[in-house]
Amino acid sequence: MQKLVRLSAFLLFALAFEAYVAPSASAQEKSAGSKTTVTGCLQKGDEAGEYSITGEDGKTYGLRSKTVNLSQHLGHKVTITGTLRAESAEKEKGEAAEHEKKEAAEAGDIRVTDLKMVSDKCK
């Protein structure tokens, strides 16, 4: 009888723990990568294979892609769509000090999945 009570208590604990952990894990996944669309001028980034775009709202994003050839659109006004990873406050401070006010701090990094050219020139 005690074994049955212990087993029932353990199963109840395991179910309660699973109900607590599952929603918080899915919330982290959503915040870690949300779909974003940005329109702006495509420029070369700071690192090899990295590009940047400053959106019409003034925010700057680092861009990378394995599926879209971004180098073909350097200097073009484009609309990109991809998965956003926001910059951590610690990393953003480090990058801001590194750039020494030459550029705006990055709002995040985007893994580009789609690109549409708006114009072959930036204004």
N, CA, C and O of each residue as an XYZ file, in Angstrom:
492
protein
N       0.819     -1.195      0.000
C       0.000      0.000      0.000
C       0.867      1.265      0.000
O       0.563      2.218     -0.717
N       1.948      1.282      0.801
C       2.827      2.445      0.843
C       3.504      2.664     -0.509
O       3.717      3.805     -0.917
N       3.838      1.591     -1.198
C       4.457      1.712     -2.516
C       3.506      2.401     -3.487
O       3.935      3.220     -4.299
N       2.226      2.077     -3.409
C       1.221      2.691     -4.286
C       1.075      4.175     -3.975
O       0.937      4.978     -4.899
N       1.100      4.556     -2.726
C       0.992      5.957     -2.324
C       2.231      6.723     -2.790
O       2.114      7.836     -3.302
N       3.413      6.134     -2.615
C       4.648      6.778     -3.057
C       4.664      6.954     -4.570
O       5.038      8.012     -5.076
N       4.257      5.916     -5.285
C       4.223      5.975     -6.749
C       3.237      7.046     -7.219
O       3.529      7.801     -8.147
N       2.080      7.107     -6.579
C       1.083      8.123     -6.932
C       1.608      9.528     -6.658
O       1.406     10.436     -7.464
N       2.279      9.710     -5.528
C       2.832     11.018     -5.191
C       3.917     11.411     -6.183
O       3.988     12.567     -6.598
N       4.763     10.459     -6.565
C       5.821     10.735     -7.539
C       5.227     11.114     -8.894
O       5.684     12.074     -9.516
N       4.234     10.391     -9.356
C       3.589     10.695    -10.638
C       2.914     12.061    -10.600
O       2.984     12.813    -11.573
N       2.271     12.384     -9.501
C       1.632     13.689     -9.362
C       2.675     14.807     -9.411
O       2.454     15.832    -10.055
N       3.796     14.617     -8.742
C       4.882     15.593     -8.767
C       5.434     15.742    -10.186
O       5.655     16.860    -10.650
N       5.658     14.622    -10.874
C       6.214     14.656    -12.227
C       5.272     15.396    -13.181
O       5.734     16.180    -14.010
N       3.982     15.166    -13.081
C       3.014     15.871    -13.943
C       2.982     17.362    -13.641
O       2.914     18.179    -14.559
N       3.031     17.723    -12.361
C       3.026     19.141    -11.989
C       4.294     19.827    -12.499
O       4.240     20.956    -12.986
N       5.425     19.147    -12.386
C       6.689     19.710    -12.861
C       6.649     19.901    -14.378
O       7.079     20.941    -14.877
N       6.148     18.931    -15.105
C       6.040     19.026    -16.567
C       5.126     20.180    -16.974
O       5.428     20.894    -17.930
N       4.035     20.368    -16.276
C       3.113     21.466    -16.590
C       3.774     22.817    -16.344
O       3.472     23.788    -17.037
N       4.669     22.887    -15.368
C       5.375     24.133    -15.060
C       6.466     24.414    -16.079
O       6.610     25.555    -16.517
N       7.235     23.410    -16.468
C       8.392     23.583    -17.348
C       7.992     23.793    -18.804
O       8.604     24.629    -19.469
N       7.025     23.100    -19.321
C       6.664     23.151    -20.747
C       6.285     24.547    -21.230
O       6.805     24.966    -22.264
N       5.415     25.294    -20.555
C       5.088     26.632    -21.065
C       6.264     27.594    -21.055
O       6.390     28.403    -21.975
N       7.125     27.537    -20.057
C       8.243     28.470    -20.016
C       9.252     28.160    -21.118
O       9.894     29.079    -21.627
N       9.409     26.907    -21.498
C      10.320     26.553    -22.583
C       9.800     27.091    -23.912
O      10.584     27.604    -24.710
N       8.511     26.986    -24.167
C       7.977     27.493    -25.431
C       8.022     29.014    -25.475
O       8.179     29.588    -26.553
N       7.890     29.679    -24.335
C       7.995     31.140    -24.307
C       9.409     31.575    -24.655
O       9.588     32.580    -25.343
N      10.424     30.838    -24.193
C      11.805     31.161    -24.523
C      12.059     30.971    -26.003
O      12.757     31.780    -26.614
N      11.507     29.917    -26.598
C      11.701     29.682    -28.016
C      11.114     30.828    -28.844
O      11.709     31.246    -29.837
N       9.960     31.329    -28.440
C       9.333     32.426    -29.184
C      10.168     33.694    -29.096
O      10.332     34.396    -30.094
N      10.697     33.997    -27.918
C      11.472     35.226    -27.774
C      12.852     35.089    -28.412
O      13.457     36.092    -28.789
N      13.356     33.864    -28.538
C      14.684     33.666    -29.096
C      14.720     33.893    -30.599
O      15.775     34.228    -31.137
N      13.619     33.724    -31.281
C      13.649     33.905    -32.722
C      12.289     34.228    -33.289
O      11.485     33.325    -33.522
N      12.015     35.502    -33.518
C      10.738     35.890    -34.086
C      10.959     36.385    -35.508
O      12.006     36.946    -35.829
N       9.957     36.169    -36.354
C      10.045     36.620    -37.746
C       9.983     38.136    -37.788
O       9.157     38.761    -37.123
N      10.878     38.716    -38.586
C      10.975     40.157    -38.693
C      11.151     40.544    -40.150
O      11.796     39.829    -40.917
N      10.578     41.670    -40.526
C      10.755     42.228    -41.863
C      11.294     43.645    -41.710
O      10.756     44.445    -40.945
N      12.376     43.950    -42.457
C      13.009     45.262    -42.388
C      13.280     45.740    -43.811
O      13.745     44.974    -44.656
N      12.984     47.010    -44.066
C      13.300     47.630    -45.355
C      14.357     48.699    -45.125
O      14.236     49.527    -44.222
N      15.407     48.667    -45.961
C      16.477     49.647    -45.833
C      17.589     49.379    -46.823
O      17.435     48.583    -47.749
N      18.715     50.052    -46.620
C      19.868     49.945    -47.508
C      20.794     48.836    -47.023
O      21.233     48.853    -45.873
N      21.089     47.881    -47.883
C      21.961     46.766    -47.537
C      23.422     47.184    -47.651
O      23.857     47.684    -48.689
N      24.176     46.973    -46.569
C      25.584     47.378    -46.525
C      26.441     46.220    -46.034
O      25.932     45.254    -45.466
N      27.739     46.326    -46.257
C      28.697     45.337    -45.763
C      28.772     45.465    -44.252
O      28.730     46.574    -43.719
N      28.882     44.339    -43.557
C      28.961     44.341    -42.099
C      30.387     44.420    -41.603
O      31.325     44.584    -42.383
N      30.538     44.301    -40.280
C      31.841     44.399    -39.626
C      32.691     43.142    -39.793
O      33.919     43.223    -39.816
N      32.049     41.987    -39.910
C      32.749     40.716    -39.964
C      32.584     40.080    -41.339
O      31.686     40.443    -42.098
N      33.458     39.129    -41.650
C      33.367     38.414    -42.927
C      32.036     37.672    -43.009
O      31.638     36.991    -42.064
N      31.359     37.807    -44.131
C      30.084     37.132    -44.319
C      28.914     37.794    -43.627
O      27.805     37.260    -43.627
N      29.152     38.957    -43.034
C      28.068     39.661    -42.342
C      27.725     40.934    -43.098
O      28.598     41.599    -43.654
N      26.455     41.255    -43.108
C      25.941     42.451    -43.751
C      25.117     43.196    -42.718
O      24.828     42.665    -41.645
N      24.738     44.421    -43.036
C      23.898     45.179    -42.107
C      22.844     45.940    -42.893
O      22.983     46.203    -44.087
N      21.799     46.279    -42.181
C      20.718     47.069    -42.764
C      20.213     48.011    -41.682
O      20.061     47.622    -40.524
N      19.955     49.255    -42.074
C      19.335     50.214    -41.168
C      17.925     50.427    -41.664
O      17.709     50.922    -42.770
N      16.971     50.052    -40.842
C      15.567     50.145    -41.213
C      15.091     51.580    -41.256
O      15.788     52.499    -40.826
N      13.900     51.755    -41.778
C      13.305     53.089    -41.880
C      13.041     53.697    -40.510
O      12.859     54.909    -40.392
N      13.018     52.848    -39.457
C      12.828     53.342    -38.093
C      14.140     53.734    -37.418
O      14.141     54.158    -36.263
N      15.283     53.589    -38.153
C      16.581     53.978    -37.634
C      17.334     52.872    -36.917
O      18.488     53.072    -36.537
N      16.717     51.706    -36.718
C      17.386     50.598    -36.053
C      18.286     49.869    -37.043
O      17.926     49.679    -38.204
N      19.464     49.463    -36.566
C      20.423     48.743    -37.400
C      20.457     47.278    -36.990
O      20.431     46.954    -35.803
N      20.516     46.395    -37.986
C      20.526     44.957    -37.755
C      21.714     44.325    -38.478
O      22.052     44.721    -39.594
N      22.338     43.352    -37.843
C      23.346     42.532    -38.497
C      22.626     41.447    -39.270
O      21.648     40.883    -38.780
N      23.098     41.142    -40.482
C      22.431     40.157    -41.327
C      23.393     39.046    -41.720
O      24.565     39.293    -42.001
N      22.885     37.827    -41.735
C      23.597     36.665    -42.261
C      22.560     35.780    -42.940
O      21.380     35.796    -42.591
N      23.028     35.004    -43.920
C      22.115     34.082    -44.579
C      22.885     32.956    -45.234
O      23.955     33.162    -45.807
N      22.325     31.763    -45.140
C      22.871     30.603    -45.844
C      22.082     30.345    -47.124
O      22.543     29.611    -47.998
N      20.901     30.940    -47.238
C      20.030     30.664    -48.380
C      19.907     31.820    -49.367
O      19.559     31.601    -50.527
N      20.189     33.050    -48.926
C      20.050     34.230    -49.781
C      21.429     34.834    -50.014
O      22.178     35.050    -49.061
N      21.775     35.110    -51.275
C      23.065     35.721    -51.600
C      22.949     37.236    -51.406
O      22.532     37.963    -52.307
N      23.324     37.686    -50.223
C      23.192     39.098    -49.881
C      24.185     39.973    -50.641
O      23.903     41.145    -50.890
N      25.338     39.426    -51.014
C      26.377     40.228    -51.677
C      25.899     40.789    -53.017
O      26.414     41.814    -53.463
N      24.944     40.154    -53.659
C      24.418     40.635    -54.942
C      23.615     41.919    -54.793
O      23.331     42.590    -55.785
N      23.248     42.267    -53.569
C      22.353     43.409    -53.354
C      22.992     44.523    -52.532
O      22.284     45.377    -51.998
N      24.318     44.526    -52.422
C      25.003     45.604    -51.695
C      24.675     46.948    -52.323
O      24.748     47.100    -53.542
N      24.316     47.919    -51.502
C      23.979     49.248    -51.988
C      22.573     49.369    -52.536
O      22.188     50.435    -53.016
N      21.795     48.294    -52.471
C      20.407     48.338    -52.945
C      19.466     48.563    -51.765
O      19.774     48.190    -50.633
N      18.326     49.174    -52.039
C      17.271     49.253    -51.040
C      16.476     47.959    -51.156
O      15.942     47.641    -52.219
N      16.403     47.210    -50.048
C      15.776     45.894    -50.061
C      14.831     45.743    -48.875
O      14.897     46.498    -47.905
N      13.960     44.760    -48.975
C      13.129     44.336    -47.861
C      13.542     42.916    -47.536
O      13.420     42.026    -48.378
N      14.027     42.695    -46.333
C      14.457     41.360    -45.932
C      13.489     40.817    -44.885
O      12.891     41.564    -44.111
N      13.358     39.507    -44.888
C      12.562     38.820    -43.887
C      13.435     37.724    -43.305
O      14.167     37.051    -44.030
N      13.354     37.547    -41.993
C      14.145     36.505    -41.359
C      13.844     36.387    -39.883
O      12.903     36.989    -39.366
N      14.664     35.600    -39.220
C      14.501     35.327    -37.800
C      15.378     36.279    -37.002
O      16.590     36.335    -37.209
N      14.771     37.021    -36.097
C      15.470     38.024    -35.288
C      15.958     37.415    -33.986
O      15.229     36.705    -33.294
N      17.218     37.714    -33.670
C      17.778     37.443    -32.346
C      18.210     38.779    -31.789
O      19.168     39.380    -32.276
N      17.510     39.250    -30.771
C      17.803     40.566    -30.188
C      19.162     40.549    -29.509
O      19.589     39.517    -28.992
N      19.843     41.690    -29.511
C      21.136     41.837    -28.846
C      20.925     41.851    -27.338
O      19.972     42.457    -26.849
N      21.798     41.196    -26.611
C      21.755     41.282    -25.159
C      22.321     42.639    -24.766
O      23.126     43.213    -25.499
N      21.912     43.145    -23.637
C      22.377     44.460    -23.182
C      23.895     44.464    -23.010
O      24.553     45.453    -23.333
N      24.449     43.367    -22.505
C      25.904     43.271    -22.295
C      26.651     43.343    -23.627
O      27.622     44.088    -23.757
N      26.199     42.571    -24.610
C      26.862     42.549    -25.909
C      26.717     43.897    -26.606
O      27.650     44.377    -27.250
N      25.538     44.504    -26.472
C      25.286     45.798    -27.108
C      26.227     46.870    -26.557
O      26.739     47.694    -27.315
N      26.458     46.864    -25.239
C      27.378     47.836    -24.643
C      28.785     47.640    -25.182
O      29.475     48.611    -25.495
N      29.212     46.392    -25.291
C      30.542     46.092    -25.800
C      30.710     46.546    -27.236
O      31.744     47.113    -27.590
N      29.703     46.304    -28.072
C      29.774     46.719    -29.471
C      29.733     48.234    -29.599
O      30.410     48.800    -30.457
N      28.955     48.891    -28.765
C      28.869     50.352    -28.823
C      30.229     50.966    -28.486
O      30.659     51.924    -29.128
N      30.895     50.417    -27.487
C      32.221     50.924    -27.129
C      33.218     50.632    -28.242
O      34.101     51.442    -28.521
N      33.073     49.468    -28.879
C      33.975     49.074    -29.961
C      33.851     50.014    -31.159
O      34.853     50.382    -31.772
N      32.635     50.395    -31.482
C      32.409     51.267    -32.642
C      32.656     52.740    -32.324
O      32.773     53.561    -33.233
N      32.733     53.071    -31.053
C      32.981     54.435    -30.593
C      32.143     55.472    -31.337
O      32.667     56.426    -31.912
N      30.853     55.262    -31.310
C      29.879     56.210    -31.855
C      29.977     56.401    -33.371
O      29.442     57.376    -33.899
N      30.647     55.496    -34.076
C      30.689     55.603    -35.538
C      29.341     55.218    -36.132
O      28.909     55.786    -37.135
N      28.683     54.251    -35.506
C      27.417     53.740    -36.014
C      26.434     53.612    -34.856
O      26.806     53.702    -33.686
N      25.179     53.402    -35.211
C      24.187     53.122    -34.184
C      24.404     51.697    -33.679
O      24.848     50.834    -34.436
N      24.096     51.446    -32.415
C      24.214     50.099    -31.865
C      23.205     49.189    -32.560
O      22.109     49.621    -32.917
N      23.586     47.928    -32.748
C      22.699     46.978    -33.411
C      21.511     46.656    -32.528
O      21.641     46.496    -31.315
N      20.338     46.562    -33.164
C      19.132     46.169    -32.452
C      19.044     44.656    -32.360
O      18.296     44.128    -31.537
N      19.803     43.947    -33.202
C      19.793     42.489    -33.188
C      20.397     41.938    -34.454
O      20.827     42.683    -35.335
N      20.425     40.627    -34.535
C      20.921     39.922    -35.713
C      19.756     39.205    -36.364
O      18.893     38.650    -35.684
N      19.739     39.220    -37.691
C      18.662     38.568    -38.438
C      19.271     37.518    -39.357
O      20.202     37.802    -40.110
N      18.733     36.298    -39.286
C      19.055     35.238    -40.245
C      18.063     35.398    -41.383
O      16.883     35.076    -41.240
N      18.549     35.898    -42.515
C      17.674     36.246    -43.634
C      17.201     34.986    -44.356
O      17.999     34.119    -44.713
N      15.878     34.906    -44.564
C      15.291     33.792    -45.302
C      14.685     34.243    -46.624
O      14.425     33.419    -47.500
N      14.454     35.563    -46.776
C      13.865     36.082    -48.003
C      14.319     37.520    -48.213
O      14.478     38.281    -47.258
N      14.527     37.881    -49.480
C      14.945     39.232    -49.821
C      14.194     39.672    -51.065
O      14.099     38.928    -52.042
N      13.660     40.887    -51.024
C      13.013     41.488    -52.192
C      13.662     42.836    -52.441
O      13.745     43.668    -51.537
N      14.127     43.056    -53.675
C      14.758     44.321    -53.996
C      13.682     45.382    -54.248
O      12.766     45.172    -55.043
N      13.804     46.514    -53.566
C      12.879     47.626    -53.714
C      13.416     48.580    -54.774
O      12.669     49.055    -55.630
N      14.722     48.857    -54.710
C      15.367     49.776    -55.646
C      16.841     49.385    -55.770
O      17.427     48.856    -54.826
N      17.435     49.646    -56.934
C      18.852     49.314    -57.094
C      19.762     50.407    -56.548
O      20.983     50.315    -56.674
N      19.181     51.441    -55.944
C      19.950     52.520    -55.325
C      19.334     52.874    -53.984
O      18.121     52.783    -53.797
N      20.189     53.281    -53.053
C      19.723     53.783    -51.766
C      19.677     55.304    -51.834
O      20.495     55.920    -52.517
N      18.740     55.902    -51.143
C      18.629     57.358    -51.135
C      19.469     57.941    -50.053
O      19.505     59.161    -49.889
